[in-house]
């Protein structure tokens, strides 16, 4: 119940008023039946803007950290995300991917919409990164279409690290549903999963017109963080002492 109050009474009208998003291709989102909406992920605001404009309820897989914060603030944040239709997924450990797939298939089994960001994390620089194959596994196992979606302008409105978004033109584009029924029963073949995932990412790229990086975002983030730490350490040891 609170999901619809949040969507139609509180958050939805507020977001529409603040950002006045331009919507394209909304007719591609099916009015009934299970489907996956796969989008790029540029900002924390993405979690709320897309659900605000889709008529149906959509459930997203969200990182477990949003649900495990300490204190009253942490409990309120967790309650808010659950009310907004988010499902916590632990991204640590070797079984994290399988847990996400189980949760996603559970949503699809109820003929609902599942929202997912194939990149696995927010883009830290506005570029589109290589997709993880979990989206392909779910699409093939559930036998459902994938609707590509592109968020445009949300990175500029609320880049990583910025708590309060600023007003910036935003557009949300939906592409035609992608049908992968030709690969039915092949969800255990790595080459097929990679091909399906790449097709989904290519469709998102066509809508978003971002620069594409054929690497996982998490790997690039880790490398850049390590390089930054090494550079800072090097500067500390090469400072010329004062006379």
N, C-alpha and C positions, 0 to 999 in steps of 0.2 A: 504493500500500500504506500509506504513512504517513498518508494522509488518513483511512483507517479506524481506524488506531491512535489518531490524534489524536481522532477522533470518538467512538469507543466505549471507549477505555481511558484517555485522558488528559483532554482538554478537556471532552468531553461530560459525563462523570460529575461533574467538578468544577463545571461551570456549573449542572447540575441541582441539585446539592447546595447550592450557594451561593445561587442565586436561586429555586429551586423554582418554575419558571415554570408558570403555568396555561395549558394548551393548549386551544384551541377550534377546531373545524372541520378538524382534520388529515385527516379522510377526504376532503376536497376536493382534496388533492394527489394526482394520479394515480400509481398504482403503477408504470406504465411509459409510455414514449412521451415525446416532446418537449413541453415546456410552459414558460411564463415565470411565475415567482413575482415579483410586483411589490409592493414594500412601501414604507412610510414609513421615514424614516431619522432617528433621534433621537440615536443614540449610536454610539461606536466598538464597543461591545459587540454591536450588531446583527449585525455580520459573523460572529459566532461562535454567538450564541444560536439563531438560526434554523436554521443547518445542524446544530446539535447535536440538534435535536428532529425534523428531517425524516429519515425512514428512508432515502431515496435520497440519492445524492451530488448536490450542487447546486453549480454554478459561478457565482461572482459576478464582475462587472466592477468592478475596483477602480482607484483613481487610481494613476498610475505612480509618484508620490512614495513610495508604500510600498515600492517595489522598487529605488529608486535612492539610498538613504541612504548616506553615506560610512562607511568603516571596517568593523570587524568587526561592530559593532552593525547597520549597514545591511545587510550581507550576511546576517546571521542573521535580520533582519526579513524580507528578501526571500524567503529560503528558507522561513520559516514561512508566509508568505502563499501562496506557491506550493503548499506542502504542504496548506494549508487549502482549496485549490481556487479561489484567486483569480487572475484574469487581469489583468495591468497594461494600463491604457488611458491614453494621453497625452491630457489634457484641454485642452492648449494648441494654438492654431493653428486655422485654418479647417477643416482636415480631421479634427479630433478626433472629431466626431460620427460621421463615416463609418467611422473606425477602430473605434470601439466597436460599431457595427452589424455590421461584418464579423466581429469576434471573437464577438459574440453569435450570429450566424447559424451560425458554425462549430460552436458548442456545440449548438445546436438540430438541426443536420444529423446529429448523432450520436445523436439521440433521447434527449438528456439534459435535465436541468432547468437552466434559466438563472435566476439571481437578479439582480434589477435594482432600483435605487432611482430612479424616474422624476424625482424632484426634482433629481437630479444632484449633490447635496451634502447634508451633514447639516444638519438644522434647527438654527439657533443659539438659538432661543427656544421650542422645543417646538410651534410651529404647523406646519400642513401647507401646503406651497407648491405653486404651479402646476407641473404635470409637463411635462417635455420630450418631444417627439414620437418620439424614438428607439425607445421601447418599442412604439409603434404600428407603426412601420415594420417592426420585427422580427416582431411578431405577424402582420401581414398578409403579409409576404414568405414567412415560414415556414409560415403557415397553422396556427398553434398556439393553444391556449387560454391565457388569462392568469388566474392565480389571485391575487386581491388578498390582501394580508397586512398586518396592523397590529401593530406593536410598541407595547406599552403599559407605561409605567413605566421604560423604559430611559433616558429623558432624566434622570429623577430619580436613577437609579442611577449614571449616568456622564455628566454633562453635558459639553459641549465644554470642553476644557482640563483636565479631571480625569483623571489618569493611573490611579489606583487606584479602581475602582468601589466603592460602598458597597452594603450589603445593602438591597434595596428590593423590594417586591412587583412582579413582572413578569408580564405576560400576552402571549400570542401568538395572534392570531386569523387564521384563514384563511377567506376567503369562497368562494362557489360560483364555479366557472370561468366566465370571460366568453368567449363565442364570438363572434368577429368575421368568421366566414366569409361573411357577407352583404356584406362589403366586399372580397372577394377581387379582386385585380387593380387595386385603387384606391389602392395605397400611394404613388403619386406625387401624389395630390390633397391639397393642404394642408388644405382644409376637413375632409376625411375624417380625416386624421391628428390634427387638433385635436379632433374629435369623439370619436374612439376614446380618445385620451389623457385627455380630460376624463371620459369614462365610467369609465376605470380609476381616476382620482383620486377620483371621487365614490364608488366602491365602497370604496376605502381609507378615505376620510373616514367612511363609514357604520360601518366596523369600529373605527376609532380614536377617533372622536368628538372629534377635535381642532378647534381653530379653523382655518378655511381662509383663506388669503391668495391672491388671484388675481394673483400676481406671482411671478417666478422668485426663488428663495432667494438665488442668487448676486448678483442685482442689489440686493436689499435689504441683504445683507451689505456690499456695496461702498459703498452710499449711507451706511449707518450708520457704517462705518469712516471715510469721508471727512468726515462731519459731526463725528465725535469728534475727528479730527485738526484740523479747522478750529476747533473749540471750544477745544482745548488751545492752539493757536497764538494765538487771540484772548486767552486768559487771560494768556499770557506777555507780550503787548504792552500789556495794560491794568493790570498790577500797579502799585500806587502805590509809588514809591521811598521807602526808609526815610530819615528825616531824621537 
